[in-house]
Amino acid sequence: MKLINSDYLVIGSGIAGLTFALKVADYGSVTILTKKTAMESNTQYAQGGIAAVFSDDDHFELHEKDTLIAGADLCHKDSVKILVEEGPERINDLLNWGVNFTRDEAKNLDLVREGGHRVKRILHAADMTGDEIEKTLLKRINENPNIRLLENYTAIDLITEHQVLGNLQYAFNICFGVYALNNTTGDVEAFRAAYTLLAGGGASRVYLHTTNPEISTGDGIAMAYRAGAKISNMEFIQFHPTALYHPDHAPFLISEALRGFGGILRNRDGKRFMEDYDTNLELAPRDIVARAIDNEMKKNGDKCVYLDMTHLSPHDVKKRFPNIFKHCKEFLDIDITKDWIPVVPAAHYICGGIMTNLNGQTSMHRLLASGENAHTGVHGANRLASNSLLEAMVFSHRAAQKAIQNNPMSFDVIIPDWDDSGVDNSEEWGLIRHNRLEIQTIMWDYVGIIRSKNHLQRAIRRIHLLFDEIEDYYKRTHVSKDLLELRNMTTIAYLIARSALSREESRGLHYRTDFPQKVDKFQKDTVI
Ligand SMILES: Cc1cc2nc3c(=O)[nH]c(=O)nc-3n(C[C@H](O)[C@H](O)[C@H](O)COP(=O)(O)OP(=O)(O)OC[C@H]3O[C@@H](n4cnc5c(N)ncnc54)[C@H](O)[C@@H]3O)c2cc1C
């Protein structure tokens, strides 16, 4: 078995993984593993921007307060304070690395406002902020001789004392690296490191409708859970109210800005249904709009609702939303100035994840986590728009500082070969495809925007059956990327459903019909 040693091992090439890699590269060798191409990540698709206090009429207390209000009394105040106060320094890192944020005519950074922010504090690169950040970071990574970035490697599991105990005097709860599948050759290789950072991103692909790309299967969280690390607040899933609906079309976000511009939500009969739900109509908070759409779809048995822009000036709509106009026209032949846009709410962001302290350290030694993989406590029960890219920057920086300070470990631990004796190549693609869809459907129907004890229990029963079937298949067959993802998705589905069942209240993004109120005794994290 091939064994590769590095001082720092990073799983994931989004903003969290790349930031950490750039920060530690002066202090040791770095290996980054990424599942597909380096660009493919949630980061790449971020449209809106990154929040930070930069304008004269803004201040730290205000950003903190907006974050805490969104988080519905579940944010960790110390994490939020760090996020906000260290935010501008991390934006300066991005500027120094060469990120081109949009500027106004006077060449000042163009700050915009988003839902929940009381002042203009969102830096952006037109409506393709993530793309600009990802490209720039990758440029810096590729220039750095200490960093090796390996594409098409799927991390399988953490290497802990379970694997190496035979050759250790004593060990307790330590991460020594990962086993990973080389997707190209089909071989499993071992990556040994003094520090491992999990930065595998989100998990929203466990839902039928999502804005996330295919890589978002929660692998890092599932790996950490299997290794015994603490996982927290998995029930808080942010559903974006409007993603483009088409059964055969890849996820595409229909930005909130269209509703801000005057777009009207209608059901199949043309009724402006938001009149029945909130006096702010289409501009009610995201979770309220998402719940209203979900309710309309369930009430009428429809697969989507519609966003109507046809009453607005076609010239203005095209000018303001050139990408969305082009995308809908090119891929679905929908002219948004003449046709209603079919939309559904879609899983967008997971607030919970691998529990970390203020320095990105998990409950396992030498295992760090950052970005959407991690639960740092900044989002509480609901994420404030554009705080997630910032969170990844701030806490990857802190994790890097921690890893640099500590002594590197010597490489004397012997990593056993990956044991796949007795397995065969029975590629039951039908099983993988079918089970994947089943998990996504169960999660959408029973663990989605509106939850109840009955539905959650039903989901857990079915997830258990799927889990047993998949584990059995996993033990009998050679690993493949699809199988690894399916296994991880089942674990993530279980973690979300179990956490949602245990939280007998409604708070932030978590809404239970049987417990519709916020309850004081649940003002704490759900830890598994
Ligand atoms: C459409 C969209 C719009 C968004 N808009 C905004 C916005 O405007 N502002 C904002 O703050 N946030 C936004 N977000 C959220 C934000 O983009 C993400 O939370 C953030 O980019 C996460 O960064 P990350 O580095 O943690 O993960 P990602 O960027 O998702 O990177 C994860 C990486 O891990 C790799 N990986 C996963 N599993 C494995 C494995 N087993 N082995 C090896 N590699 C693996 C992936 O291939 C990928 O490279 C948006 C998200 C989406 C989907």
The ligand as a Gaussian input file, in Angstrom:
#p B3LYP/6-31G(d) Opt

LIG

0 1
 C      -25.175000      28.042000      -4.159000
 C      -24.510000      28.489000      -2.881000
 C      -24.398000      29.830000      -2.593000
 C      -23.766000      30.252000      -1.406000
 N      -23.601000      31.588000      -1.169000
 C      -22.896000      31.984000      -0.075000
 C      -22.582000      33.356000       0.132000
 O      -22.902000      34.220000      -0.687000
 N      -21.878000      33.696000       1.259000
 C      -21.481000      32.767000       2.186000
 O      -20.846000      33.148000       3.191000
 N      -21.752000      31.469000       1.996000
 C      -22.434000      31.056000       0.889000
 N      -22.680000      29.725000       0.702000
 C      -22.128000      28.766000       1.671000
 C      -20.622000      28.636000       1.469000
 O      -20.346000      28.616000       0.088000
 C      -20.070000      27.362000       2.092000
 O      -20.521000      27.222000       3.396000
 C      -18.533000      27.394000       2.117000
 O      -18.062000      27.624000       0.816000
 C      -17.981000      26.092000       2.652000
 O      -16.587000      26.075000       2.445000
 P      -15.779000      24.774000       2.858000
 O      -14.369000      25.020000       2.497000
 O      -16.106000      24.411000       4.236000
 O      -16.399000      23.604000       1.941000
 P      -16.465000      23.461000       0.377000
 O      -16.200000      24.722000      -0.310000
 O      -17.721000      22.750000       0.045000
 O      -15.247000      22.468000       0.069000
 C      -15.293000      21.120000       0.497000
 C      -14.184000      20.362000      -0.191000
 O      -14.046000      19.082000       0.386000
 C      -13.909000      18.105000      -0.637000
 N      -14.331000      16.814000      -0.099000
 C      -15.526000      16.473000       0.429000
 N      -15.501000      15.195000       0.838000
 C      -14.259000      14.725000       0.566000
 C      -13.630000      13.465000       0.731000
 N      -14.252000      12.398000       1.259000
 N      -12.348000      13.333000       0.336000
 C      -11.669000      14.370000      -0.228000
 N      -12.234000      15.583000      -0.413000
 C      -13.508000      15.748000      -0.019000
 C      -14.761000      18.650000      -1.752000
 O      -14.463000      18.041000      -2.973000
 C      -14.409000      20.134000      -1.670000
 O      -13.191000      20.364000      -2.325000
 C      -23.304000      29.284000      -0.477000
 C      -23.424000      27.940000      -0.767000
 C      -24.018000      27.520000      -1.960000
 C      -24.126000      26.062000      -2.253000

